[in-house]
Amino acid sequence: MPRTSKDDDLPVYNRLSVLRAEHGMSRQDLAKAVGVHYQTIGYLERGEYKPSLVLALRIAQLFKMPVEAVFSLDPMQPLSVQIFKPPAESSS
């Protein structure tokens, strides 16, 4: 599919701050582990910067998660909701 200028307007959502907290990592720790400046991590977390494919894959690999569990084009639900969905109510 050819890339359009509309692609540049799409936000990229992520779970970086949650994952960092779960792993006890600072922005500096994450930045060092994936080879970027710590401010880049802040920009990513705030949605002010979109990661390259290589950077997204490095981050996902570091957290041992699929890239789509870390980054998304759609707003992300909390992992607890996504993984442990409540059972559907019966209509009887």
Biopython code that builds the backbone (N, CA, C, O; Angstrom):
import numpy as np
from Bio.PDB.StructureBuilder import StructureBuilder

atoms = [
    (1, "MET", "N", (0.847, -1.167, 0.000)),
    (1, "MET", "CA", (0.000, 0.000, 0.000)),
    (1, "MET", "C", (0.895, 1.232, 0.000)),
    (1, "MET", "O", (1.783, 1.352, 0.844)),
    (2, "PRO", "N", (0.671, 2.149, -0.937)),
    (2, "PRO", "CA", (1.506, 3.346, -0.970)),
    (2, "PRO", "C", (1.222, 4.245, 0.231)),
    (2, "PRO", "O", (0.093, 4.341, 0.710)),
    (3, "ARG", "N", (2.255, 4.882, 0.687)),
    (3, "ARG", "CA", (2.139, 5.781, 1.824)),
    (3, "ARG", "C", (1.569, 7.117, 1.347)),
    (3, "ARG", "O", (1.954, 7.634, 0.298)),
    (4, "THR", "N", (0.653, 7.660, 2.130)),
    (4, "THR", "CA", (0.077, 8.953, 1.789)),
    (4, "THR", "C", (0.467, 9.970, 2.844)),
    (4, "THR", "O", (0.957, 9.610, 3.915)),
    (5, "SER", "N", (0.249, 11.236, 2.540)),
    (5, "SER", "CA", (0.567, 12.273, 3.513)),
    (5, "SER", "C", (-0.335, 12.162, 4.737)),
    (5, "SER", "O", (0.017, 12.654, 5.809)),
    (6, "LYS", "N", (-1.492, 11.524, 4.591)),
    (6, "LYS", "CA", (-2.384, 11.323, 5.738)),
    (6, "LYS", "C", (-1.729, 10.430, 6.788)),
    (6, "LYS", "O", (-2.037, 10.548, 7.975)),
    (7, "ASP", "N", (-0.832, 9.540, 6.370)),
    (7, "ASP", "CA", (-0.124, 8.674, 7.315)),
    (7, "ASP", "C", (0.665, 9.486, 8.329)),
    (7, "ASP", "O", (0.793, 9.090, 9.487)),
    (8, "ASP", "N", (1.188, 10.615, 7.895)),
    (8, "ASP", "CA", (1.984, 11.453, 8.787)),
    (8, "ASP", "C", (1.138, 12.073, 9.892)),
    (8, "ASP", "O", (1.661, 12.456, 10.938)),
    (9, "ASP", "N", (-0.170, 12.173, 9.660)),
    (9, "ASP", "CA", (-1.074, 12.762, 10.639)),
    (9, "ASP", "C", (-1.595, 11.748, 11.652)),
    (9, "ASP", "O", (-2.167, 12.140, 12.669)),
    (10, "LEU", "N", (-1.409, 10.453, 11.395)),
    (10, "LEU", "CA", (-1.917, 9.435, 12.303)),
    (10, "LEU", "C", (-1.101, 9.407, 13.589)),
    (10, "LEU", "O", (0.129, 9.363, 13.546)),
    (11, "PRO", "N", (-1.782, 9.433, 14.733)),
    (11, "PRO", "CA", (-1.030, 9.310, 15.992)),
    (11, "PRO", "C", (-0.578, 7.869, 16.195)),
    (11, "PRO", "O", (-1.212, 6.932, 15.710)),
    (12, "VAL", "N", (0.511, 7.710, 16.909)),
    (12, "VAL", "CA", (0.992, 6.387, 17.297)),
    (12, "VAL", "C", (0.919, 6.343, 18.822)),
    (12, "VAL", "O", (1.602, 7.097, 19.514)),
    (13, "TYR", "N", (0.081, 5.449, 19.328)),
    (13, "TYR", "CA", (-0.099, 5.293, 20.767)),
    (13, "TYR", "C", (0.902, 4.261, 21.288)),
    (13, "TYR", "O", (1.383, 3.412, 20.537)),
    (14, "ASN", "N", (1.209, 4.346, 22.585)),
    (14, "ASN", "CA", (2.155, 3.382, 23.138)),
    (14, "ASN", "C", (1.926, 3.185, 24.631)),
    (14, "ASN", "O", (1.197, 3.939, 25.276)),
    (15, "ARG", "N", (2.563, 2.159, 25.154)),
    (15, "ARG", "CA", (2.512, 1.824, 26.575)),
    (15, "ARG", "C", (3.877, 1.997, 27.244)),
    (15, "ARG", "O", (4.161, 1.332, 28.240)),
    (16, "LEU", "N", (4.697, 2.854, 26.727)),
    (16, "LEU", "CA", (6.065, 2.950, 27.228)),
    (16, "LEU", "C", (6.143, 3.314, 28.702)),
    (16, "LEU", "O", (6.907, 2.700, 29.446)),
    (17, "SER", "N", (5.375, 4.292, 29.137)),
    (17, "SER", "CA", (5.484, 4.704, 30.537)),
    (17, "SER", "C", (5.057, 3.586, 31.476)),
    (17, "SER", "O", (5.657, 3.403, 32.535)),
    (18, "VAL", "N", (4.029, 2.837, 31.099)),
    (18, "VAL", "CA", (3.572, 1.707, 31.923)),
    (18, "VAL", "C", (4.631, 0.609, 31.954)),
    (18, "VAL", "O", (4.936, 0.061, 33.014)),
    (19, "LEU", "N", (5.181, 0.295, 30.807)),
    (19, "LEU", "CA", (6.195, -0.759, 30.732)),
    (19, "LEU", "C", (7.459, -0.364, 31.492)),
    (19, "LEU", "O", (8.068, -1.188, 32.175)),
    (20, "ARG", "N", (7.839, 0.890, 31.367)),
    (20, "ARG", "CA", (9.009, 1.345, 32.127)),
    (20, "ARG", "C", (8.771, 1.197, 33.622)),
    (20, "ARG", "O", (9.636, 0.717, 34.355)),
    (21, "ALA", "N", (7.589, 1.612, 34.067)),
    (21, "ALA", "CA", (7.262, 1.523, 35.498)),
    (21, "ALA", "C", (7.268, 0.076, 35.967)),
    (21, "ALA", "O", (7.797, -0.230, 37.035)),
    (22, "GLU", "N", (6.682, -0.815, 35.176)),
    (22, "GLU", "CA", (6.653, -2.235, 35.539)),
    (22, "GLU", "C", (8.048, -2.825, 35.648)),
    (22, "GLU", "O", (8.279, -3.736, 36.442)),
    (23, "HIS", "N", (8.972, -2.313, 34.859)),
    (23, "HIS", "CA", (10.347, -2.830, 34.847)),
    (23, "HIS", "C", (11.307, -1.987, 35.681)),
    (23, "HIS", "O", (12.512, -2.241, 35.695)),
    (24, "GLY", "N", (10.774, -0.987, 36.373)),
    (24, "GLY", "CA", (11.616, -0.143, 37.213)),
    (24, "GLY", "C", (12.668, 0.619, 36.433)),
    (24, "GLY", "O", (13.791, 0.795, 36.906)),
    (25, "MET", "N", (12.309, 1.073, 35.233)),
    (25, "MET", "CA", (13.258, 1.765, 34.362)),
    (25, "MET", "C", (12.940, 3.255, 34.277)),
    (25, "MET", "O", (11.776, 3.654, 34.235)),
    (26, "SER", "N", (13.975, 4.055, 34.254)),
    (26, "SER", "CA", (13.811, 5.482, 33.987)),
    (26, "SER", "C", (13.838, 5.679, 32.468)),
    (26, "SER", "O", (14.128, 4.754, 31.709)),
    (27, "ARG", "N", (13.530, 6.899, 32.050)),
    (27, "ARG", "CA", (13.655, 7.210, 30.623)),
    (27, "ARG", "C", (15.107, 7.045, 30.180)),
    (27, "ARG", "O", (15.383, 6.576, 29.076)),
    (28, "GLN", "N", (16.020, 7.435, 31.053)),
    (28, "GLN", "CA", (17.442, 7.293, 30.730)),
    (28, "GLN", "C", (17.818, 5.819, 30.562)),
    (28, "GLN", "O", (18.563, 5.468, 29.647)),
    (29, "ASP", "N", (17.303, 4.962, 31.441)),
    (29, "ASP", "CA", (17.598, 3.526, 31.352)),
    (29, "ASP", "C", (17.112, 2.950, 30.022)),
    (29, "ASP", "O", (17.841, 2.232, 29.337)),
    (30, "LEU", "N", (15.865, 3.279, 29.672)),
    (30, "LEU", "CA", (15.300, 2.761, 28.427)),
    (30, "LEU", "C", (16.065, 3.305, 27.228)),
    (30, "LEU", "O", (16.387, 2.563, 26.300)),
    (31, "ALA", "N", (16.352, 4.595, 27.253)),
    (31, "ALA", "CA", (17.081, 5.206, 26.140)),
    (31, "ALA", "C", (18.441, 4.539, 25.926)),
    (31, "ALA", "O", (18.821, 4.237, 24.795)),
    (32, "LYS", "N", (19.158, 4.315, 27.006)),
    (32, "LYS", "CA", (20.472, 3.669, 26.904)),
    (32, "LYS", "C", (20.351, 2.253, 26.355)),
    (32, "LYS", "O", (21.170, 1.819, 25.546)),
    (33, "ALA", "N", (19.317, 1.535, 26.803)),
    (33, "ALA", "CA", (19.140, 0.144, 26.370)),
    (33, "ALA", "C", (18.827, 0.015, 24.883)),
    (33, "ALA", "O", (19.180, -0.985, 24.259)),
    (34, "VAL", "N", (18.158, 1.033, 24.309)),
    (34, "VAL", "CA", (17.792, 0.947, 22.893)),
    (34, "VAL", "C", (18.598, 1.888, 22.006)),
    (34, "VAL", "O", (18.374, 1.940, 20.796)),
    (35, "GLY", "N", (19.535, 2.633, 22.596)),
    (35, "GLY", "CA", (20.454, 3.444, 21.805)),
    (35, "GLY", "C", (19.915, 4.767, 21.294)),
    (35, "GLY", "O", (20.233, 5.181, 20.179)),
    (36, "VAL", "N", (19.091, 5.441, 22.110)),
    (36, "VAL", "CA", (18.608, 6.764, 21.724)),
    (36, "VAL", "C", (18.836, 7.736, 22.882)),
    (36, "VAL", "O", (19.213, 7.323, 23.978)),
    (37, "HIS", "N", (18.607, 9.019, 22.639)),
    (37, "HIS", "CA", (18.712, 10.038, 23.676)),
    (37, "HIS", "C", (17.492, 9.918, 24.587)),
    (37, "HIS", "O", (16.404, 9.578, 24.124)),
    (38, "TYR", "N", (17.668, 10.194, 25.878)),
    (38, "TYR", "CA", (16.553, 10.036, 26.817)),
    (38, "TYR", "C", (15.364, 10.934, 26.478)),
    (38, "TYR", "O", (14.223, 10.592, 26.788)),
    (39, "GLN", "N", (15.625, 12.084, 25.841)),
    (39, "GLN", "CA", (14.512, 12.959, 25.456)),
    (39, "GLN", "C", (13.635, 12.306, 24.393)),
    (39, "GLN", "O", (12.437, 12.581, 24.324)),
    (40, "THR", "N", (14.214, 11.456, 23.576)),
    (40, "THR", "CA", (13.442, 10.735, 22.567)),
    (40, "THR", "C", (12.369, 9.888, 23.233)),
    (40, "THR", "O", (11.245, 9.808, 22.738)),
    (41, "ILE", "N", (12.705, 9.258, 24.347)),
    (41, "ILE", "CA", (11.733, 8.436, 25.068)),
    (41, "ILE", "C", (10.580, 9.315, 25.566)),
    (41, "ILE", "O", (9.419, 8.916, 25.470)),
    (42, "GLY", "N", (10.877, 10.478, 26.083)),
    (42, "GLY", "CA", (9.839, 11.408, 26.510)),
    (42, "GLY", "C", (8.943, 11.820, 25.358)),
    (42, "GLY", "O", (7.721, 11.854, 25.500)),
    (43, "TYR", "N", (9.546, 12.135, 24.209)),
    (43, "TYR", "CA", (8.761, 12.502, 23.033)),
    (43, "TYR", "C", (7.858, 11.351, 22.597)),
    (43, "TYR", "O", (6.697, 11.565, 22.246)),
    (44, "LEU", "N", (8.391, 10.136, 22.619)),
    (44, "LEU", "CA", (7.583, 8.964, 22.258)),
    (44, "LEU", "C", (6.408, 8.805, 23.218)),
    (44, "LEU", "O", (5.269, 8.621, 22.789)),
    (45, "GLU", "N", (6.687, 8.877, 24.512)),
    (45, "GLU", "CA", (5.635, 8.675, 25.514)),
    (45, "GLU", "C", (4.522, 9.704, 25.378)),
    (45, "GLU", "O", (3.355, 9.376, 25.588)),
    (46, "ARG", "N", (4.858, 10.928, 25.033)),
    (46, "ARG", "CA", (3.861, 11.987, 24.890)),
    (46, "ARG", "C", (3.204, 11.998, 23.514)),
    (46, "ARG", "O", (2.300, 12.797, 23.269)),
    (47, "GLY", "N", (3.643, 11.127, 22.621)),
    (47, "GLY", "CA", (3.076, 11.089, 21.281)),
    (47, "GLY", "C", (3.556, 12.212, 20.382)),
    (47, "GLY", "O", (2.923, 12.509, 19.369)),
    (48, "GLU", "N", (4.666, 12.839, 20.739)),
    (48, "GLU", "CA", (5.214, 13.939, 19.950)),
    (48, "GLU", "C", (6.191, 13.456, 18.880)),
    (48, "GLU", "O", (6.658, 14.238, 18.052)),
    (49, "TYR", "N", (6.489, 12.179, 18.909)),
    (49, "TYR", "CA", (7.463, 11.597, 17.981)),
    (49, "TYR", "C", (7.022, 10.178, 17.690)),
    (49, "TYR", "O", (6.563, 9.464, 18.582)),
    (50, "LYS", "N", (7.164, 9.771, 16.438)),
    (50, "LYS", "CA", (6.827, 8.404, 16.039)),
    (50, "LYS", "C", (8.123, 7.617, 15.879)),
    (50, "LYS", "O", (9.073, 8.091, 15.258)),
    (51, "PRO", "N", (8.155, 6.413, 16.443)),
    (51, "PRO", "CA", (9.396, 5.645, 16.347)),
    (51, "PRO", "C", (9.610, 5.091, 14.945)),
    (51, "PRO", "O", (8.654, 4.818, 14.219)),
    (52, "SER", "N", (10.863, 4.931, 14.578)),
    (52, "SER", "CA", (11.164, 4.195, 13.354)),
    (52, "SER", "C", (10.794, 2.737, 13.607)),
    (52, "SER", "O", (10.615, 2.332, 14.756)),
    (53, "LEU", "N", (10.681, 1.972, 12.571)),
    (53, "LEU", "CA", (10.377, 0.552, 12.722)),
    (53, "LEU", "C", (11.461, -0.134, 13.542)),
    (53, "LEU", "O", (11.157, -0.952, 14.411)),
    (54, "VAL", "N", (12.702, 0.188, 13.279)),
    (54, "VAL", "CA", (13.813, -0.435, 14.004)),
    (54, "VAL", "C", (13.738, -0.093, 15.492)),
    (54, "VAL", "O", (13.925, -0.969, 16.337)),
    (55, "LEU", "N", (13.467, 1.170, 15.819)),
    (55, "LEU", "CA", (13.367, 1.556, 17.219)),
    (55, "LEU", "C", (12.180, 0.868, 17.892)),
    (55, "LEU", "O", (12.306, 0.384, 19.017)),
    (56, "ALA", "N", (11.040, 0.819, 17.224)),
    (56, "ALA", "CA", (9.869, 0.139, 17.784)),
    (56, "ALA", "C", (10.176, -1.335, 18.053)),
    (56, "ALA", "O", (9.782, -1.874, 19.088)),
    (57, "LEU", "N", (10.874, -1.980, 17.129)),
    (57, "LEU", "CA", (11.224, -3.396, 17.308)),
    (57, "LEU", "C", (12.234, -3.582, 18.438)),
    (57, "LEU", "O", (12.143, -4.547, 19.197)),
    (58, "ARG", "N", (13.185, -2.674, 18.555)),
    (58, "ARG", "CA", (14.165, -2.759, 19.658)),
    (58, "ARG", "C", (13.465, -2.654, 21.006)),
    (58, "ARG", "O", (13.749, -3.422, 21.925)),
    (59, "ILE", "N", (12.543, -1.692, 21.116)),
    (59, "ILE", "CA", (11.820, -1.495, 22.372)),
    (59, "ILE", "C", (10.968, -2.714, 22.692)),
    (59, "ILE", "O", (10.972, -3.190, 23.827)),
    (60, "ALA", "N", (10.239, -3.221, 21.708)),
    (60, "ALA", "CA", (9.404, -4.408, 21.930)),
    (60, "ALA", "C", (10.256, -5.603, 22.338)),
    (60, "ALA", "O", (9.879, -6.358, 23.234)),
    (61, "GLN", "N", (11.384, -5.774, 21.698)),
    (61, "GLN", "CA", (12.288, -6.877, 22.021)),
    (61, "GLN", "C", (12.823, -6.753, 23.446)),
    (61, "GLN", "O", (12.924, -7.746, 24.166)),
    (62, "LEU", "N", (13.163, -5.537, 23.844)),
    (62, "LEU", "CA", (13.661, -5.302, 25.188)),
    (62, "LEU", "C", (12.628, -5.727, 26.242)),
    (62, "LEU", "O", (12.979, -6.336, 27.253)),
    (63, "PHE", "N", (11.361, -5.400, 25.996)),
    (63, "PHE", "CA", (10.305, -5.750, 26.938)),
    (63, "PHE", "C", (9.743, -7.157, 26.704)),
    (63, "PHE", "O", (8.833, -7.599, 27.406)),
    (64, "LYS", "N", (10.300, -7.851, 25.706)),
    (64, "LYS", "CA", (9.866, -9.226, 25.373)),
    (64, "LYS", "C", (8.362, -9.282, 25.091)),
    (64, "LYS", "O", (7.635, -10.135, 25.598)),
    (65, "MET", "N", (7.938, -8.334, 24.259)),
    (65, "MET", "CA", (6.535, -8.240, 23.885)),
    (65, "MET", "C", (6.438, -8.059, 22.372)),
    (65, "MET", "O", (7.376, -7.565, 21.746)),
    (66, "PRO", "N", (5.311, -8.455, 21.781)),
    (66, "PRO", "CA", (5.119, -8.157, 20.360)),
    (66, "PRO", "C", (5.013, -6.637, 20.166)),
    (66, "PRO", "O", (4.494, -5.935, 21.034)),
    (67, "VAL", "N", (5.492, -6.145, 19.060)),
    (67, "VAL", "CA", (5.502, -4.705, 18.818)),
    (67, "VAL", "C", (4.095, -4.126, 18.913)),
    (67, "VAL", "O", (3.931, -2.991, 19.359)),
    (68, "GLU", "N", (3.080, -4.876, 18.506)),
    (68, "GLU", "CA", (1.710, -4.356, 18.548)),
    (68, "GLU", "C", (1.153, -4.297, 19.973)),
    (68, "GLU", "O", (0.097, -3.703, 20.188)),
    (69, "ALA", "N", (1.830, -4.890, 20.936)),
    (69, "ALA", "CA", (1.438, -4.758, 22.340)),
    (69, "ALA", "C", (2.061, -3.502, 22.959)),
    (69, "ALA", "O", (1.651, -3.063, 24.034)),
    (70, "VAL", "N", (3.045, -2.935, 22.277)),
    (70, "VAL", "CA", (3.724, -1.738, 22.772)),
    (70, "VAL", "C", (3.268, -0.489, 22.015)),
    (70, "VAL", "O", (3.112, 0.575, 22.616)),
    (71, "PHE", "N", (3.057, -0.608, 20.715)),
    (71, "PHE", "CA", (2.668, 0.509, 19.858)),
    (71, "PHE", "C", (1.401, 0.174, 19.092)),
    (71, "PHE", "O", (1.166, -0.983, 18.744)),
    (72, "SER", "N", (0.580, 1.192, 18.828)),
    (72, "SER", "CA", (-0.672, 0.965, 18.104)),
    (72, "SER", "C", (-1.112, 2.243, 17.402)),
    (72, "SER", "O", (-0.775, 3.347, 17.829)),
    (73, "LEU", "N", (-1.861, 2.080, 16.332)),
    (73, "LEU", "CA", (-2.483, 3.220, 15.663)),
    (73, "LEU", "C", (-3.820, 3.567, 16.307)),
    (73, "LEU", "O", (-4.381, 4.628, 16.035)),
    (74, "ASP", "N", (-4.332, 2.687, 17.154)),
    (74, "ASP", "CA", (-5.581, 2.912, 17.877)),
    (74, "ASP", "C", (-5.268, 3.159, 19.343)),
    (74, "ASP", "O", (-4.287, 2.632, 19.868)),
    (75, "PRO", "N", (-6.104, 3.968, 20.015)),
    (75, "PRO", "CA", (-5.873, 4.163, 21.457)),
    (75, "PRO", "C", (-5.817, 2.812, 22.162)),
    (75, "PRO", "O", (-6.559, 1.891, 21.820)),
    (76, "MET", "N", (-4.948, 2.707, 23.130)),
    (76, "MET", "CA", (-4.719, 1.430, 23.802)),
    (76, "MET", "C", (-5.538, 1.333, 25.080)),
    (76, "MET", "O", (-5.596, 2.264, 25.883)),
    (77, "GLN", "N", (-6.169, 0.176, 25.241)),
    (77, "GLN", "CA", (-6.859, -0.121, 26.492)),
    (77, "GLN", "C", (-5.816, -0.592, 27.495)),
    (77, "GLN", "O", (-4.754, -1.073, 27.102)),
    (78, "PRO", "N", (-6.108, -0.460, 28.791)),
    (78, "PRO", "CA", (-5.185, -1.035, 29.774)),
    (78, "PRO", "C", (-5.020, -2.535, 29.510)),
    (78, "PRO", "O", (-5.965, -3.205, 29.095)),
    (79, "LEU", "N", (-3.824, -3.051, 29.751)),
    (79, "LEU", "CA", (-3.578, -4.478, 29.522)),
    (79, "LEU", "C", (-4.538, -5.344, 30.320)),
    (79, "LEU", "O", (-4.958, -6.401, 29.849)),
    (80, "SER", "N", (-4.890, -4.904, 31.530)),
    (80, "SER", "CA", (-5.810, -5.704, 32.343)),
    (80, "SER", "C", (-7.155, -5.854, 31.654)),
    (80, "SER", "O", (-7.767, -6.919, 31.736)),
    (81, "VAL", "N", (-7.624, -4.831, 30.987)),
    (81, "VAL", "CA", (-8.897, -4.908, 30.263)),
    (81, "VAL", "C", (-8.730, -5.740, 29.010)),
    (81, "VAL", "O", (-9.594, -6.550, 28.676)),
    (82, "GLN", "N", (-7.631, -5.544, 28.319)),
    (82, "GLN", "CA", (-7.400, -6.238, 27.060)),
    (82, "GLN", "C", (-7.213, -7.744, 27.269)),
    (82, "GLN", "O", (-7.728, -8.547, 26.491)),
    (83, "ILE", "N", (-6.490, -8.119, 28.300)),
    (83, "ILE", "CA", (-6.190, -9.530, 28.525)),
    (83, "ILE", "C", (-7.287, -10.231, 29.329)),
    (83, "ILE", "O", (-7.658, -11.368, 29.036)),
    (84, "PHE", "N", (-7.791, -9.545, 30.334)),
    (84, "PHE", "CA", (-8.772, -10.147, 31.227)),
    (84, "PHE", "C", (-10.131, -9.499, 31.052)),
    (84, "PHE", "O", (-10.657, -8.887, 31.982)),
    (85, "LYS", "N", (-10.704, -9.632, 29.862)),
    (85, "LYS", "CA", (-12.012, -9.055, 29.592)),
    (85, "LYS", "C", (-13.051, -9.713, 30.494)),
    (85, "LYS", "O", (-13.050, -10.932, 30.666)),
    (86, "PRO", "N", (-13.950, -8.890, 31.077)),
    (86, "PRO", "CA", (-14.997, -9.485, 31.901)),
    (86, "PRO", "C", (-15.915, -10.347, 31.044)),
    (86, "PRO", "O", (-16.119, -10.061, 29.864)),
    (87, "PRO", "N", (-16.475, -11.413, 31.645)),
    (87, "PRO", "CA", (-17.380, -12.260, 30.861)),
    (87, "PRO", "C", (-18.608, -11.481, 30.436)),
    (87, "PRO", "O", (-19.081, -10.602, 31.157)),
    (88, "ALA", "N", (-19.121, -11.808, 29.261)),
    (88, "ALA", "CA", (-20.301, -11.141, 28.747)),
    (88, "ALA", "C", (-21.503, -11.488, 29.643)),
    (88, "ALA", "O", (-21.646, -12.616, 30.116)),
    (89, "GLU", "N", (-22.345, -10.494, 29.854)),
    (89, "GLU", "CA", (-23.541, -10.739, 30.674)),
    (89, "GLU", "C", (-24.518, -11.595, 29.896)),
    (89, "GLU", "O", (-24.685, -11.426, 28.688)),
    (90, "SER", "N", (-25.162, -12.513, 30.593)),
    (90, "SER", "CA", (-26.169, -13.347, 29.924)),
    (90, "SER", "C", (-27.469, -12.567, 29.859)),
    (90, "SER", "O", (-27.768, -11.771, 30.749)),
    (91, "SER", "N", (-28.227, -12.792, 28.823)),
    (91, "SER", "CA", (-29.483, -12.070, 28.630)),
    (91, "SER", "C", (-30.692, -12.925, 28.971)),
    (91, "SER", "O", (-31.720, -12.821, 28.302)),
    (92, "SER", "N", (-30.596, -13.782, 30.012)),
    (92, "SER", "CA", (-31.735, -14.607, 30.361)),
    (92, "SER", "C", (-32.525, -14.040, 31.485)),
    (92, "SER", "O", (-33.525, -14.630, 31.896)),
]
sb = StructureBuilder()
sb.init_structure("model")
sb.init_model(0)
sb.init_chain("A")
sb.init_seg("    ")
for serial, (resi, resn, name, xyz) in enumerate(atoms, 1):
    if name == "N":
        sb.init_residue(resn, " ", resi, " ")
    sb.init_atom(name, np.array(xyz, "f"), 0.0, 1.0, " ", f" {name:<3s}", serial, name[0])
structure = sb.get_structure()
